[in-house]
Amino acid sequence: MNRKPTFEELAQKNEELEKKVEKLRLVDRALIESDMKCQAMMRSLPTIIYKGFKDWSVEFTDNKVETLTGYSYEEFNLKKLKWSDIILKEDIEAAKKSFIIALKNRDSFAREYRVKTRSGEILWIQDRGQITYDKKGDVKYTIGTFFDISDRKIVEEALTKRTEQLIQARKLASLGILTAGVAHELNNPLNNISTSIQIVLEELEEDNIEFKRNQLLEAEKQVERAKDIVRALLEFSREKSLSFKRVQFKNLVEKAINLIIGQLPSEISINMEVPENIEINLDPKRIRQVLINLILNSMQAMTEGGVLTIKAWEGIENDVKMFYFQVQDTGHGISKQDFDKIFDPFFTTKDVGRGSGLGLSISHSIIEQHGGRIEVESVLEKGSKFTVILPSNDNKKN
C-alpha cells in the first residue's frame, strides 16, 4: 500500500510550490517591466518601427505613424490600409526595385520615396529594413524603420540649385577670358573670308571662273566655321534645365555614332562594349552631346588610325548605385603641361579649323549638371581614357 504523506511533508511541498510561484511572479513582473521599458524606448525613438509583409501590409508597434501620416496604426494593423496605398505612384516602382535587389543579394534594403499624408502633404521617407526568411527560404516578413527626411531633401534640393547657380555664375565670370578666345578663334576665319573676297573683287574682269569659285567656296567654308564657333559659345554660356528620361544606353551610343559616322576615317575602328540591359535615367540629348564630343575628341587624337573603345557598366560607390561610361582611344595622348587645361574653354591642341576648344568644357558642364564627374587617364603615344561617372538617379522620372 502507498503511504499517505504526512502533514509535515504536505506543508513542506506547499511551501516549495509557493516559493516557485513567487519566483515565477518575479520573472513575470520583470518581463512586464522590461517590455514596458522597451516600448517606452521605442516610443522615444524618432524612427517608426514596422513589420512589413509581401502584400505591402504593415504592422506598427505604436501610433507614431499617425503623427507622421495622419493615419492611425490600427488602420494599418487591421489591414484597412496598406503602406503602398500612400506611396506616390511615380515612386512605387523604384521602391519595389530596391526590395528586389535586396532579395537577390540576400541583403538589407534602404530606399527613399514620397508618401502622401491624410491631409495631402507630400513627405520624403527613408525606409530601411531587413528581410526575414522561413526554413524553406521564402520571405516571411521584413522588420524595418521609417524616417521622415523631408527637411533633408529640402536642403539637398536647395544645395543642388545653389550648385547649378554657382556653375552658371562661374561660366559668366569666365566670359572675360572667353572674349579673348572668341576674338582669336573668329579672327582666323574672318581674315580668310576677307582675303578671298578681296581676291575675287580684284579679278572680277578676268575670265578665271574656276579660281573665283574656289575662293568663294573657301569663304563659305570659313563662314560655316565662324558660325560653329558662335554656336558652341552660345551652348557653353546658355543655362539649360535637364529633361530626364529612362533610356537604353546602348541605343543612345548607337545614335551618337550614327551622327558622326561620316567623319570616321577608315583607319579607325570602333569597339563597343555596352550591355543591352543597361537602362539609366538621364537627359538623352545632353548625354548624347557628351558622347559625340568625347568620340570626336578621340577620333582627332588618332591621326594615324587606331581603335576607339566605348564601354558602359554599373557599380557601387560609397553604398550608392552608380553608372559609368567610358570613351578610350589609342591616339597620341595628353602631355603633362596640357592635362590640367583640357576642360578650359577654348583650350585646344588641334590644328586651326579642327575644333573650337569648347567640346570638353561643354561636356564637363553637362556632367556636373547631372551630379556626376569626368575622370581622365592618358599616356603619351598610347592614348587617353575619359570615364564619366553618374549617379543612377532611379528616383528621377520622365
C-alpha positions as CSV (number, residue, x, y, z in Angstrom):
1,M,0.0,0.0,0.0
2,N,1.1,3.5,-0.8
3,R,1.9,5.6,2.2
4,K,0.0,8.8,2.7
5,P,2.2,11.8,3.0
6,T,2.3,13.3,6.5
7,F,1.0,16.7,7.3
8,E,4.6,18.0,7.7
9,E,5.5,16.6,4.2
10,L,2.5,18.3,2.6
11,A,3.3,21.5,4.3
12,Q,6.9,21.4,3.0
13,K,5.8,20.7,-0.6
14,N,3.2,23.5,-0.3
15,E,6.0,25.9,0.9
16,E,8.2,24.8,-2.1
17,L,5.4,25.4,-4.5
18,E,4.7,28.8,-3.1
19,K,8.4,29.7,-3.5
20,K,8.3,28.6,-7.2
21,V,5.1,30.6,-7.8
22,E,6.8,33.7,-6.2
23,K,9.8,33.2,-8.4
24,L,7.5,33.0,-11.5
25,R,5.7,36.1,-10.3
26,L,9.0,37.9,-10.1
27,V,10.1,36.7,-13.5
28,D,6.7,37.7,-15.0
29,R,6.9,41.2,-13.3
30,A,10.5,41.6,-14.7
31,L,9.3,40.6,-18.2
32,I,6.4,43.1,-18.0
33,E,8.8,45.9,-16.8
34,S,11.3,45.0,-19.5
35,D,8.5,45.1,-22.1
36,M,7.3,48.4,-20.8
37,K,10.9,49.9,-20.9
38,C,11.3,48.5,-24.4
39,Q,8.1,50.1,-25.6
40,A,9.0,53.4,-23.9
41,M,12.3,53.4,-25.6
42,M,10.7,52.7,-29.0
43,R,8.2,55.5,-28.4
44,S,11.0,57.8,-27.6
45,L,13.0,57.0,-30.8
46,P,12.5,59.4,-33.7
47,T,12.0,56.4,-36.0
48,I,8.9,54.4,-36.7
49,I,9.4,50.6,-36.4
50,Y,7.3,48.4,-38.5
51,K,6.8,44.8,-39.6
52,G,6.1,44.5,-43.3
53,F,4.6,41.8,-45.5
54,K,4.8,40.9,-49.2
55,D,1.5,42.4,-50.0
56,W,2.7,45.8,-48.6
57,S,0.6,45.5,-45.5
58,V,2.4,46.7,-42.3
59,E,2.1,46.4,-38.5
60,F,3.3,49.1,-36.2
61,T,4.2,49.0,-32.5
62,D,2.8,52.4,-31.6
63,N,0.8,55.3,-33.1
64,K,3.8,57.5,-34.1
65,V,2.8,56.7,-37.6
66,E,-0.3,58.8,-37.1
67,T,1.8,61.9,-36.2
68,L,3.7,61.3,-39.5
69,T,1.0,60.4,-41.9
70,G,-2.4,61.2,-40.3
71,Y,-3.4,57.5,-40.4
72,S,-3.6,55.5,-37.2
73,Y,-1.6,52.3,-36.6
74,E,-4.9,50.5,-36.2
75,E,-5.8,51.3,-39.8
76,F,-2.6,49.6,-40.9
77,N,-2.5,46.8,-38.4
78,L,-6.1,45.8,-39.2
79,K,-5.2,45.9,-42.9
80,K,-7.7,48.6,-43.7
81,L,-4.8,50.4,-45.3
82,K,-1.6,49.2,-46.9
83,W,1.7,51.2,-47.0
84,S,1.6,51.1,-50.8
85,D,-1.7,53.0,-50.7
86,I,0.1,56.1,-49.5
87,I,3.3,55.9,-51.6
88,L,3.2,58.2,-54.7
89,K,2.5,56.2,-57.8
90,E,5.6,57.6,-59.6
91,D,7.8,56.3,-56.8
92,I,6.4,52.8,-56.3
93,E,8.4,51.1,-59.0
94,A,11.7,52.4,-57.6
95,A,10.7,51.2,-54.1
96,K,9.9,47.8,-55.5
97,K,13.2,47.6,-57.3
98,S,15.2,48.3,-54.1
99,F,13.4,45.4,-52.4
100,I,14.0,43.1,-55.4
101,I,17.7,43.9,-55.3
102,A,17.8,43.2,-51.6
103,L,16.1,39.8,-52.2
104,K,18.5,38.9,-55.0
105,N,21.6,39.8,-52.8
106,R,20.1,38.4,-49.6
107,D,20.9,41.8,-48.1
108,S,19.2,44.6,-46.1
109,F,17.5,47.4,-48.1
110,A,17.4,51.1,-47.9
111,R,15.2,53.2,-50.1
112,E,13.8,56.7,-50.4
113,Y,10.4,57.6,-51.7
114,R,7.5,60.0,-51.2
115,V,4.2,59.4,-49.4
116,K,1.0,61.4,-49.3
117,T,-0.4,62.1,-45.9
118,R,-4.1,62.1,-45.0
119,S,-4.0,65.9,-45.2
120,G,-2.5,65.8,-48.7
121,E,1.0,66.8,-47.7
122,I,3.9,65.1,-49.6
123,L,6.7,63.8,-47.4
124,W,10.0,62.1,-48.2
125,I,10.5,58.8,-46.3
126,Q,13.7,56.8,-45.8
127,D,12.8,53.2,-45.4
128,R,15.5,50.8,-44.0
129,G,14.8,47.1,-43.2
130,Q,16.0,43.5,-43.0
131,I,14.2,40.6,-44.7
132,T,13.3,37.6,-42.6
133,Y,13.1,34.1,-44.3
134,D,11.4,30.9,-43.2
135,K,13.1,27.5,-43.2
136,K,12.3,27.0,-46.9
137,G,13.9,30.2,-47.8
138,D,10.7,32.1,-48.6
139,V,10.1,35.6,-47.3
140,K,8.2,35.7,-44.0
141,Y,8.2,39.4,-43.3
142,T,10.5,42.4,-43.0
143,I,11.5,44.4,-39.9
144,G,12.3,48.0,-40.6
145,T,12.1,51.6,-39.7
146,F,10.7,54.7,-41.4
147,F,12.4,58.1,-41.1
148,D,10.9,61.5,-42.2
149,I,13.7,63.0,-44.3
150,S,11.7,65.8,-45.9
151,D,13.8,68.5,-44.3
152,R,17.0,66.9,-45.6
153,K,15.5,66.7,-49.1
154,I,14.6,70.4,-49.0
155,V,18.3,71.2,-48.0
156,E,19.6,68.9,-50.7
157,E,17.4,70.5,-53.4
158,A,18.5,73.9,-52.2
159,L,22.1,72.8,-52.4
160,T,21.6,71.4,-55.9
161,K,20.0,74.6,-57.0
162,R,22.8,76.6,-55.4
163,T,25.4,74.4,-57.1
164,E,23.7,75.0,-60.5
165,Q,23.7,78.7,-59.8
166,L,27.4,78.6,-58.9
167,I,28.2,76.7,-62.1
168,Q,26.3,79.3,-64.1
169,A,28.0,82.1,-62.2
170,R,31.4,80.6,-62.9
171,K,30.5,80.5,-66.6
172,L,29.5,84.1,-66.6
173,A,32.6,85.1,-64.6
174,S,34.8,83.5,-67.2
175,L,33.3,85.5,-70.1
176,G,36.2,88.0,-69.9
177,I,38.6,85.1,-70.6
178,L,36.3,83.7,-73.2
179,T,36.2,87.1,-75.1
180,A,39.9,86.9,-75.9
181,G,39.4,83.3,-77.1
182,V,36.4,84.2,-79.2
183,A,38.3,87.1,-80.8
184,H,41.2,84.8,-81.6
185,E,39.1,82.0,-82.9
186,L,36.8,84.2,-85.1
187,N,39.7,86.3,-86.4
188,N,41.2,83.5,-88.5
189,P,38.0,82.6,-90.5
190,L,37.1,86.3,-90.9
191,N,40.6,87.0,-92.3
192,N,40.3,84.1,-94.7
193,I,36.8,85.4,-95.8
194,S,38.1,88.9,-96.2
195,T,41.2,87.7,-98.3
196,S,39.0,85.5,-100.6
197,I,36.5,88.3,-101.2
198,Q,39.3,90.8,-102.0
199,I,40.9,88.5,-104.5
200,V,37.6,87.9,-106.2
201,L,36.9,91.6,-106.4
202,E,40.3,92.3,-107.8
203,E,39.8,89.7,-110.6
204,L,36.2,90.4,-111.4
205,E,37.1,91.4,-115.0
206,E,39.2,88.3,-115.7
207,D,37.8,85.0,-117.0
208,N,39.2,82.6,-114.5
209,I,35.8,81.5,-113.2
210,E,37.1,78.3,-111.5
211,F,39.6,80.2,-109.4
212,K,36.9,82.7,-108.3
213,R,34.5,79.8,-107.5
214,N,37.2,78.2,-105.3
215,Q,37.8,81.5,-103.5
216,L,34.0,81.9,-102.8
217,L,33.7,78.2,-101.7
218,E,36.6,78.8,-99.2
219,A,34.9,81.9,-97.9
220,E,31.6,79.9,-97.4
221,K,33.6,77.3,-95.6
222,Q,35.1,79.9,-93.2
223,V,31.6,81.4,-92.6
224,E,30.4,78.0,-91.5
225,R,33.4,77.6,-89.2
226,A,32.7,81.0,-87.7
227,K,29.0,80.0,-87.2
228,D,30.1,76.8,-85.5
229,I,32.3,78.8,-83.0
230,V,29.4,81.1,-82.2
231,R,27.0,78.1,-81.8
232,A,29.5,76.4,-79.4
233,L,29.9,79.6,-77.4
234,L,26.2,80.0,-77.1
235,E,25.8,76.4,-76.0
236,F,28.5,76.9,-73.4
237,S,27.1,80.0,-71.9
238,R,23.4,79.1,-72.0
239,E,21.8,77.7,-68.9
240,K,19.6,74.7,-69.7
241,S,17.4,72.6,-67.4
242,L,17.7,68.9,-67.8
243,S,14.9,66.7,-69.0
244,F,15.4,63.2,-67.5
245,K,14.2,60.1,-69.3
246,R,14.8,56.4,-68.8
247,V,16.8,55.2,-71.9
248,Q,18.6,52.1,-73.0
249,F,22.1,53.4,-73.0
250,K,23.4,51.2,-75.9
251,N,20.7,52.7,-78.1
252,L,21.9,56.2,-77.1
253,V,25.5,55.3,-78.0
254,E,24.5,53.9,-81.4
255,K,22.6,57.1,-82.2
256,A,25.6,59.2,-81.3
257,I,27.9,57.1,-83.5
258,N,25.4,57.3,-86.4
259,L,25.6,61.1,-86.3
260,I,29.3,61.2,-86.7
261,I,30.0,58.0,-88.7
262,G,30.6,60.1,-91.9
263,Q,33.5,61.8,-90.2
264,L,35.1,58.5,-89.1
265,P,38.3,57.7,-91.0
266,S,38.6,54.2,-92.4
267,E,41.8,53.7,-90.4
268,I,39.9,53.9,-87.1
269,S,37.7,51.0,-85.9
270,I,35.1,51.3,-83.1
271,N,34.8,48.6,-80.4
272,M,31.6,48.9,-78.4
273,E,31.3,47.1,-75.1
274,V,27.9,48.3,-73.9
275,P,25.4,45.7,-72.4
276,E,21.9,45.6,-73.8
277,N,20.3,45.6,-70.4
278,I,21.6,48.8,-69.0
279,E,18.9,51.4,-68.6
280,I,19.5,54.7,-67.0
281,N,17.7,57.9,-66.1
282,L,19.4,60.9,-67.8
283,D,18.9,63.7,-70.3
284,P,19.4,61.8,-73.5
285,K,20.0,64.8,-75.8
286,R,22.7,66.3,-73.4
287,I,24.4,63.0,-72.8
288,R,24.4,62.2,-76.5
289,Q,26.2,65.5,-77.0
290,V,28.8,64.5,-74.4
291,L,29.3,61.1,-76.2
292,I,29.7,62.9,-79.6
293,N,32.2,65.4,-78.1
294,L,34.3,62.6,-76.5
295,I,34.1,60.4,-79.6
296,L,35.2,63.3,-81.9
297,N,38.0,64.2,-79.5
298,S,39.3,60.6,-79.5
299,M,39.0,60.4,-83.3
300,Q,41.0,63.6,-83.8
301,A,43.7,62.2,-81.4
302,M,44.3,59.2,-83.6
303,T,45.9,60.9,-86.6
304,E,47.4,57.7,-87.8
305,G,44.4,55.5,-87.1
306,G,43.7,53.2,-84.2
307,V,40.9,51.7,-82.0
308,L,38.1,53.7,-80.3
309,T,36.5,51.8,-77.5
310,I,33.2,52.7,-75.8
311,K,32.3,50.9,-72.6
312,A,29.4,51.1,-70.1
313,W,28.7,49.4,-66.8
314,E,27.0,49.8,-63.4
315,G,28.6,49.6,-60.0
316,I,28.5,50.7,-56.3
317,E,30.4,53.7,-54.9
318,N,30.1,54.5,-51.2
319,D,27.0,52.4,-51.0
320,V,25.4,54.4,-53.8
321,K,24.5,52.8,-57.2
322,M,26.5,54.5,-60.0
323,F,26.5,54.3,-63.7
324,Y,29.8,54.5,-65.7
325,F,30.6,55.0,-69.4
326,Q,34.0,55.4,-71.0
327,V,35.5,56.5,-74.3
328,Q,39.0,55.3,-74.9
329,D,41.4,55.9,-77.8
330,T,44.9,54.7,-78.9
331,G,45.9,58.2,-80.0
332,H,48.8,60.5,-79.2
333,G,47.7,61.1,-75.5
334,I,47.8,64.3,-73.5
335,S,51.0,66.0,-72.3
336,K,51.5,66.8,-68.7
337,Q,51.6,70.6,-69.3
338,D,48.2,70.3,-71.1
339,F,46.5,67.9,-68.8
340,D,45.1,70.5,-66.3
341,K,43.8,72.7,-69.2
342,I,41.7,70.2,-71.2
343,F,38.4,71.3,-69.7
344,D,39.3,75.1,-70.0
345,P,37.1,77.0,-72.5
346,F,38.8,77.4,-75.9
347,F,41.8,75.3,-75.0
348,T,42.8,73.1,-77.9
349,T,45.9,71.4,-79.2
350,K,44.3,70.7,-82.6
351,D,45.2,72.4,-85.8
352,V,43.4,75.6,-86.8
353,G,39.9,74.8,-88.0
354,R,39.7,71.4,-86.4
355,G,38.0,72.5,-83.2
356,S,36.8,75.4,-81.1
357,G,38.1,74.2,-77.8
358,L,34.7,74.1,-76.2
359,G,33.7,70.5,-76.6
360,L,35.2,69.2,-73.4
361,S,34.2,72.3,-71.5
362,I,30.5,71.8,-72.5
363,S,30.7,68.1,-71.7
364,H,32.2,68.8,-68.3
365,S,29.3,71.3,-67.6
366,I,26.7,68.8,-68.7
367,I,28.1,66.0,-66.5
368,E,28.2,68.4,-63.5
369,Q,24.5,69.2,-64.1
370,H,23.8,65.5,-63.9
371,G,25.6,65.4,-60.5
372,G,28.5,63.4,-61.9
373,R,32.1,63.8,-62.8
374,I,34.6,63.0,-65.6
375,E,37.9,61.3,-64.9
376,V,40.8,61.3,-67.4
377,E,43.7,59.0,-67.8
378,S,46.3,59.5,-70.5
379,V,49.7,58.1,-71.6
380,L,51.7,59.9,-74.3
381,E,51.8,57.9,-77.6
382,K,49.5,55.3,-76.1
383,G,46.1,57.0,-75.8
384,S,43.6,58.6,-73.5
385,K,40.6,57.3,-71.5
386,F,37.7,59.5,-70.5
387,T,35.4,57.9,-67.8
388,V,32.1,59.5,-66.9
389,I,30.6,58.6,-63.5
390,L,26.9,59.4,-62.9
391,P,24.6,58.6,-60.0
392,S,21.9,56.1,-61.2
393,N,19.1,58.7,-60.4
394,D,16.5,56.0,-60.2
395,N,14.2,58.4,-58.4
396,K,14.1,60.7,-61.4
397,K,11.2,60.0,-63.8
398,N,10.1,61.1,-67.2
